[in-house]
Amino acid sequence: SVRTQVIATIYLSPNSGNPANPLIVCNTDTNVNLNTGLDGTQDSGGIWQDTDGTGALTGAIFDATLVAPGVYRFTYYVTASAPCTDSGTEITITVEAPLSAGTNGVLDICANDAVTDLFTLLGSADLGGTWSPALASGTGIFDPLVDASGTYTYSLTNACGIVSSEVIVTVTPVSNA
């Protein structure tokens, strides 16, 4: 019988992991670890590349203070041994700016006056917040015929936190001669 020795080398293909939940950070965050944007199955030893060229990446750490609010892409690359091919996984990070709930306001209104949009009393507040307690309109429109006197709070939430402002409303009953 004839025998021939064969040496087989099996190379493992690299695994750059899979994207986890998209990262949403505040533009005041200086220490965002990009590895948290992957699902944890990635091989170690890969390198992060700044796909959009923000200049805000050092190793695996992204400094959101160096970019404007927006969406940015980064790719984790793991180098392969030939004949396998390299593996790369792209993640996105959304950078948000702090929101403004405006300034506190006051509304003195008669019970038979027209409706008032409480939002207009906040100054330069950002849109998209919620009012608490809820008004009968389901929005920020105060109707003195159905809404009660009290403090109404306008709140906004994003990655930078929660901000709020208040409008104190006093409804004066209509005089009855």
Buried (B, 14 or more C-beta within 10 A) or exposed (E): EEEEEEEEEEEEEBEBBEBBEEBBBBBBBEEBEBBEBBEEEBBEEBEBBBBBEBEBBEEBBBBBEEBEBEEBBBBBBBBBEEEEEEBBBEBBBBBBBBBBBBEBBEBEBEEEBEBBEBBEBBEEBBEEBEBEEEBEBEEBBBBBEEBEBEEBBBBBEBBBEEBBBBBBBEBEEEEEE
